[in-house]
Amino acid sequence: MTYQADEKGYYGDFGRAFIPEMLYPNVEKLRSKYLEIMKEASFRKEFDQLLKDYVGRPTPLYLAERLSEKYKTKIYLKREDLCHTGAHKINNTIGQILVAKRLGKNRVIAETGAGQHGVATATVCALMGIECVVYMGEVDIARQAPNVARMKLLGATVIPAKSGSKTLKDATNEAIRDWINNPVNTHYIIGSVVGPHPYPDMVARFQSVISEEVKTQLKEKEGRENPDYVVACVGGGSNAAGIYFHYLDNPEVGIIAVEAAGKGIFTGESAATSALGKEGIIHGSKTLLMQTADGQITEPYSISAGLDYPGIGPMHANLFRTGRAEFISVTDDAAMKAGQELARLEGIIPAIESAHALAIFKDRKFKEDEVVVVNLSGRGDKDLSTYIDYFNL
């Protein structure tokens, strides 16, 4: 059994492409070409060179000694916060912009929640001289103002999504509408392992550089490629897919996925899809999503702009359904305190998304000799105003 996507884009019962007829030519062209393009020697050379010289890879695998001492286990942090633009998102946008160029596209659109994917998309479009339009929920624009400014400084047009909850889901809806209206010259850079096939698989492959590096780095530090556990926060789930990728089919490595419980799983203000979700279709993919009894999507909530998505990627839905991954839900309060704790113990201020992953150590116990690798998916610069308000700094 494999936990990777099959040729039709299915992860077990989840995935594939459920799309309007107007989008079929775009998605089908991408599906028929993406693996071929990614295997080209010229593509690999350009992609690897940009990851090294532009993104700053490999990112360090850091033994957090004071955190490890407190929780009586060996905690390593994969420092994706040190990537250019401050998060793992750049790994995927570099890959997709190179695919877009090879498909002859001269305009790029994207959706963004926390703003990190929008910044990463605006960055690679500036690098390649390609027009960039980013859709972002009005609520997220207000709480992620520094990232909005960065996108505009990089030359992107930022368009607010004013419908629904005015967050990531609604920004994605607007981006899909744009793509339907501009099918010939536009490539849609989806920022997570969501959407119609081939996006979940393509994004996971671009992010797999994370687990590829962990294997090499852990061999140097611990004499073995496999940790006991890999841990990541999951909204859509691209950072998680990246650190899980090379361990998915290795039962020796435990997988832990951390979702946003918001103000509590059953408070009505949560984004804990594994606990609250049912099978359904969102943004072109069959997955688990939060919905009412008659199939209307429920508005998610999290203090973290990057985790308030009503679904999870089909890879993660399958990991949950099969029991391959352990899913843990973390409240706003626990995540904020974990972010503060990392800052004070290790001198690293994490993105609030990443802080959710760090929050598990308070209640989830590990053995002293176990090696736990946490994907520190982004840095906390973008969240300073939230930290300031929360802790009255």
C-alpha positions as CSV (number, residue, x, y, z in Angstrom):
1,M,0.0,0.0,0.0
2,T,1.2,3.5,-0.8
3,Y,0.1,6.8,0.7
4,Q,1.2,8.7,-2.5
5,A,-1.3,9.7,-5.2
6,D,-2.1,7.2,-7.9
7,E,-2.2,8.1,-11.6
8,K,-5.7,9.5,-11.4
9,G,-4.8,11.7,-8.4
10,Y,-6.5,9.6,-5.8
11,Y,-5.1,9.2,-2.2
12,G,-7.3,6.3,-1.2
13,D,-10.9,7.6,-1.4
14,F,-9.8,11.2,-1.7
15,G,-8.5,13.5,-4.4
16,R,-9.0,13.5,-8.2
17,A,-10.3,16.5,-10.2
18,F,-13.9,17.7,-9.9
19,I,-14.0,20.8,-12.0
20,P,-16.2,23.0,-14.2
21,E,-16.0,22.2,-17.9
22,M,-14.4,25.6,-18.6
23,L,-11.4,24.6,-16.5
24,Y,-10.9,21.2,-18.0
25,P,-8.4,22.3,-20.8
26,N,-6.2,24.1,-18.3
27,V,-6.1,21.4,-15.7
28,E,-5.8,18.6,-18.2
29,K,-2.8,20.3,-20.0
30,L,-1.1,20.7,-16.6
31,R,-1.9,17.1,-15.6
32,S,-0.5,15.7,-18.8
33,K,2.7,17.7,-18.7
34,Y,3.8,18.3,-15.0
35,L,5.7,15.0,-14.5
36,E,7.3,15.2,-17.9
37,I,8.5,18.8,-17.2
38,M,9.7,18.0,-13.7
39,K,11.9,15.2,-15.0
40,E,13.6,17.3,-17.7
41,A,17.3,17.8,-16.9
42,S,17.1,21.5,-17.7
43,F,14.2,21.9,-15.3
44,R,15.9,20.0,-12.5
45,K,19.1,22.0,-13.0
46,E,17.3,25.4,-12.9
47,F,15.1,24.4,-9.9
48,D,17.9,23.0,-7.8
49,Q,20.1,26.0,-8.6
50,L,17.4,28.5,-7.5
51,L,16.6,26.5,-4.3
52,K,20.3,26.8,-3.5
53,D,21.3,30.3,-4.5
54,Y,17.9,32.1,-4.2
55,V,15.9,30.3,-1.6
56,G,18.9,29.5,0.6
57,R,18.6,25.7,0.8
58,P,19.3,23.4,2.5
59,T,17.6,24.9,5.5
60,P,19.2,23.9,8.9
61,L,17.9,21.0,11.0
62,Y,18.4,22.5,14.5
63,L,18.5,20.5,17.8
64,A,16.4,22.7,20.1
65,E,18.3,21.8,23.3
66,R,16.4,23.8,25.9
67,L,13.0,22.8,24.4
68,S,14.2,19.1,24.4
69,E,15.4,19.4,28.0
70,K,12.0,20.7,29.1
71,Y,10.0,18.0,27.4
72,K,12.4,15.2,28.0
73,T,12.8,14.1,24.4
74,K,15.0,15.1,21.4
75,I,13.3,17.8,19.4
76,Y,14.7,18.9,16.1
77,L,13.3,21.9,14.2
78,K,13.4,21.9,10.4
79,R,14.1,25.7,9.8
80,E,11.8,26.5,6.9
81,D,11.4,29.9,8.6
82,L,14.9,30.7,7.2
83,C,13.9,30.3,3.6
84,H,13.8,33.5,1.5
85,T,10.4,35.2,2.1
86,G,10.2,33.5,5.5
87,A,8.4,30.3,4.9
88,H,8.3,27.0,3.0
89,K,5.9,28.4,0.4
90,I,8.8,29.6,-1.8
91,N,9.8,25.9,-2.6
92,N,6.5,25.4,-4.4
93,T,6.3,28.8,-6.2
94,I,9.8,28.4,-7.6
95,G,8.8,25.1,-9.0
96,Q,5.4,26.2,-10.4
97,I,6.8,29.4,-12.0
98,L,9.2,27.2,-13.9
99,V,6.4,24.9,-15.0
100,A,4.3,28.0,-16.0
101,K,7.1,29.3,-18.2
102,R,7.5,25.9,-20.0
103,L,3.7,25.9,-20.6
104,G,4.0,29.4,-22.2
105,K,2.0,31.3,-19.6
106,N,2.7,35.0,-19.1
107,R,0.3,35.8,-16.2
108,V,0.1,34.2,-12.8
109,I,-2.7,34.2,-10.2
110,A,-2.7,32.9,-6.6
111,E,-4.7,32.8,-3.5
112,T,-3.3,33.5,0.0
113,G,-4.4,33.3,3.6
114,A,-1.6,34.2,5.9
115,G,0.1,36.0,3.0
116,Q,3.2,33.9,2.9
117,H,2.1,32.1,-0.3
118,G,1.1,35.4,-1.9
119,V,4.5,36.9,-1.0
120,A,6.3,33.8,-2.4
121,T,4.2,34.0,-5.6
122,A,4.9,37.8,-6.0
123,T,8.6,37.1,-5.4
124,V,9.0,34.5,-8.2
125,C,6.9,36.5,-10.6
126,A,9.2,39.5,-10.0
127,L,12.2,37.2,-10.5
128,M,10.8,36.0,-13.8
129,G,9.2,39.2,-15.0
130,I,5.6,37.8,-15.1
131,E,2.4,39.6,-14.2
132,C,1.1,38.6,-10.8
133,V,-2.4,38.9,-9.3
134,V,-3.1,37.7,-5.7
135,Y,-6.5,37.1,-4.2
136,M,-6.7,37.5,-0.4
137,G,-9.7,37.7,2.0
138,E,-10.6,41.1,3.3
139,V,-10.2,39.8,6.9
140,D,-6.8,38.4,6.2
141,I,-5.7,41.7,4.5
142,A,-6.5,43.5,7.7
143,R,-4.6,41.0,10.0
144,Q,-1.6,40.4,7.7
145,A,-0.9,44.0,6.6
146,P,2.9,43.6,6.4
147,N,2.6,40.8,3.9
148,V,0.1,42.8,1.8
149,A,2.7,45.6,1.6
150,R,5.4,43.2,0.6
151,M,3.3,41.8,-2.2
152,K,2.6,45.3,-3.5
153,L,6.2,46.3,-3.2
154,L,7.1,43.3,-5.3
155,G,4.7,44.5,-8.0
156,A,1.7,42.2,-7.5
157,T,-1.9,43.3,-7.7
158,V,-3.7,42.3,-4.5
159,I,-7.5,41.9,-4.9
160,P,-9.7,41.5,-1.8
161,A,-12.2,38.7,-1.5
162,K,-15.3,40.3,0.0
163,S,-17.7,37.3,0.1
164,G,-18.3,34.6,2.7
165,S,-16.0,34.7,5.6
166,K,-13.6,36.9,3.6
167,T,-10.7,34.5,4.3
168,L,-8.7,31.8,2.4
169,K,-11.7,29.8,1.1
170,D,-13.2,32.9,-0.5
171,A,-9.9,34.0,-1.9
172,T,-9.6,30.6,-3.6
173,N,-13.1,30.9,-5.0
174,E,-12.1,34.3,-6.6
175,A,-8.9,32.9,-8.0
176,I,-10.8,30.0,-9.6
177,R,-13.2,32.5,-11.2
178,D,-10.3,34.5,-12.6
179,W,-8.8,31.3,-14.1
180,I,-12.1,30.4,-15.8
181,N,-12.2,33.8,-17.4
182,N,-8.5,33.8,-18.4
183,P,-7.7,30.2,-19.4
184,V,-5.2,30.8,-22.2
185,N,-2.4,33.0,-20.8
186,T,-2.8,32.4,-17.0
187,H,-1.4,29.8,-14.7
188,Y,-2.9,29.4,-11.2
189,I,-0.2,28.8,-8.6
190,I,-2.1,27.0,-5.8
191,G,-0.3,27.3,-2.6
192,S,-1.2,24.1,-0.8
193,V,-1.8,20.4,-1.4
194,V,-5.5,21.2,-2.3
195,G,-7.4,21.7,-5.5
196,P,-7.9,19.4,-8.4
197,H,-5.3,16.8,-9.5
198,P,-2.4,17.3,-10.3
199,Y,-2.1,20.2,-7.8
200,P,-1.9,18.1,-4.5
201,D,0.7,15.8,-6.0
202,M,2.7,18.5,-7.8
203,V,2.9,20.8,-4.7
204,A,3.8,17.8,-2.5
205,R,6.6,16.9,-4.9
206,F,8.0,20.5,-4.8
207,Q,7.8,20.6,-1.0
208,S,9.4,17.1,-0.7
209,V,12.8,18.8,-0.7
210,I,12.1,19.3,3.0
211,S,12.0,15.6,4.0
212,E,14.7,14.8,1.5
213,E,17.0,17.2,3.4
214,V,15.9,15.9,6.8
215,K,17.0,12.3,5.8
216,T,20.5,13.5,4.9
217,Q,20.8,15.9,7.9
218,L,19.6,13.4,10.5
219,K,22.1,10.8,9.1
220,E,24.8,13.3,9.9
221,K,23.5,14.2,13.4
222,E,22.0,11.0,14.7
223,G,23.5,8.3,12.4
224,R,20.1,7.4,11.0
225,E,17.8,8.8,8.3
226,N,14.5,8.1,10.0
227,P,13.2,10.1,13.0
228,D,10.7,8.4,15.3
229,Y,8.1,11.1,14.5
230,V,7.6,14.0,12.0
231,V,5.3,16.7,13.1
232,A,3.7,19.6,11.2
233,C,0.7,21.9,11.3
234,V,-2.1,21.2,8.8
235,G,-4.4,23.7,7.2
236,G,-4.4,22.8,3.5
237,G,-1.2,21.1,4.4
238,S,1.7,21.8,2.1
239,N,4.4,22.1,4.7
240,A,3.1,18.9,6.3
241,A,3.2,17.1,2.9
242,G,6.8,18.3,2.4
243,I,8.1,16.8,5.7
244,Y,6.0,13.7,5.5
245,F,6.7,12.9,1.8
246,H,9.8,10.6,2.0
247,Y,8.4,8.9,5.2
248,L,4.8,8.3,4.0
249,D,5.4,4.6,3.2
250,N,7.8,4.0,6.0
251,P,5.9,2.6,9.0
252,E,8.9,3.1,11.3
253,V,8.3,6.8,11.2
254,G,5.2,8.2,13.1
255,I,3.3,11.0,11.4
256,I,1.6,13.7,13.5
257,A,-0.7,16.3,12.0
258,V,-1.7,19.3,14.1
259,E,-4.9,21.2,13.3
260,A,-6.3,24.5,14.6
261,A,-9.0,23.9,17.2
262,G,-9.6,27.7,17.5
263,K,-11.6,28.4,20.6
264,G,-12.3,24.7,21.1
265,I,-13.2,21.9,18.7
266,F,-17.0,22.1,19.4
267,T,-17.4,25.8,20.1
268,G,-18.4,26.6,16.5
269,E,-15.2,28.6,16.2
270,S,-12.7,26.0,15.0
271,A,-10.8,24.7,12.0
272,A,-10.3,21.1,13.2
273,T,-11.3,19.3,10.0
274,S,-10.4,15.8,11.1
275,A,-12.8,16.1,14.1
276,L,-15.6,18.0,12.4
277,G,-15.3,17.2,8.7
278,K,-17.2,14.9,6.4
279,E,-16.5,13.8,2.8
280,G,-17.2,16.4,0.2
281,I,-15.8,18.3,-2.7
282,I,-14.2,21.7,-2.3
283,H,-12.2,23.6,-4.9
284,G,-12.1,20.7,-7.3
285,S,-11.0,17.9,-4.9
286,K,-12.8,15.2,-2.9
287,T,-11.6,15.5,0.7
288,L,-12.8,16.0,4.3
289,L,-14.4,19.3,4.9
290,M,-16.4,21.1,7.5
291,Q,-20.1,21.3,6.3
292,T,-23.6,21.4,7.5
293,A,-26.0,18.4,7.2
294,D,-27.2,19.6,3.8
295,G,-23.6,20.1,2.5
296,Q,-23.1,23.8,2.9
297,I,-19.5,24.7,3.9
298,T,-19.1,25.7,7.5
299,E,-17.0,28.8,8.1
300,P,-13.7,27.9,9.8
301,Y,-12.0,29.9,12.5
302,S,-8.4,30.1,13.8
303,I,-6.3,32.9,15.2
304,S,-3.8,31.8,12.5
305,A,-4.7,33.1,9.0
306,G,-3.0,30.1,7.4
307,L,-5.0,27.4,9.2
308,D,-8.6,28.7,8.9
309,Y,-9.4,26.6,5.8
310,P,-12.6,24.4,6.0
311,G,-10.9,21.3,4.6
312,I,-7.6,19.5,4.4
313,G,-5.7,18.3,1.4
314,P,-6.7,14.8,0.1
315,M,-3.3,13.3,1.1
316,H,-4.0,14.3,4.7
317,A,-7.6,13.1,4.6
318,N,-6.3,9.7,3.5
319,L,-3.7,9.7,6.3
320,F,-6.5,10.4,8.8
321,R,-9.0,7.9,7.4
322,T,-6.4,5.1,7.3
323,G,-4.9,5.9,10.7
324,R,-1.5,6.4,9.2
325,A,-1.2,9.8,10.9
326,E,-2.1,10.8,14.4
327,F,-4.2,14.0,14.3
328,I,-4.1,16.4,17.2
329,S,-6.2,19.6,17.6
330,V,-4.6,22.7,19.3
331,T,-6.5,25.8,20.5
332,D,-5.5,29.4,19.9
333,D,-4.4,29.8,23.5
334,A,-2.2,26.7,23.5
335,A,-0.6,27.7,20.1
336,M,0.1,31.3,21.3
337,K,1.7,30.1,24.5
338,A,3.9,27.6,22.5
339,G,5.0,30.4,20.2
340,Q,6.0,32.5,23.2
341,E,7.8,29.5,24.8
342,L,9.9,28.9,21.7
343,A,10.9,32.5,21.6
344,R,12.0,32.5,25.2
345,L,13.7,29.1,25.2
346,E,15.4,29.1,21.8
347,G,15.3,32.7,20.6
348,I,13.1,31.8,17.6
349,I,9.8,33.5,17.1
350,P,7.6,31.1,15.0
351,A,4.7,31.8,12.7
352,I,1.5,31.1,14.6
353,E,0.8,28.2,12.2
354,S,4.1,26.6,13.2
355,A,3.3,27.3,16.9
356,H,0.4,24.9,16.7
357,A,2.8,22.1,15.9
358,L,5.0,23.0,18.8
359,A,2.0,23.1,21.2
360,I,1.6,19.3,21.3
361,F,4.5,18.7,23.6
362,K,2.6,19.9,26.7
363,D,0.2,17.0,26.5
364,R,1.6,14.5,24.0
365,K,4.5,12.7,25.7
366,F,7.5,11.2,23.9
367,K,10.3,8.9,25.2
368,E,13.6,10.4,26.1
369,D,15.5,8.6,23.4
370,E,13.0,9.4,20.7
371,V,13.8,11.8,17.9
372,V,11.0,14.2,16.9
373,V,11.4,16.5,13.9
374,V,9.0,19.5,13.9
375,N,8.6,21.4,10.7
376,L,9.0,25.1,11.6
377,S,7.1,26.2,8.5
378,G,7.5,30.0,8.9
379,R,8.8,32.8,10.9
380,G,6.7,35.0,13.2
381,D,7.4,38.5,11.7
382,K,4.0,38.5,9.9
383,D,2.3,37.7,13.2
384,L,3.9,40.2,15.5
385,S,0.7,42.3,15.7
386,T,-1.2,39.2,16.8
387,Y,1.4,38.4,19.4
388,I,1.4,42.0,20.6
389,D,-2.3,42.1,21.0
390,Y,-2.5,38.6,22.6
391,F,0.2,39.1,25.2
392,N,-0.3,42.9,25.7
393,L,3.3,43.5,24.7
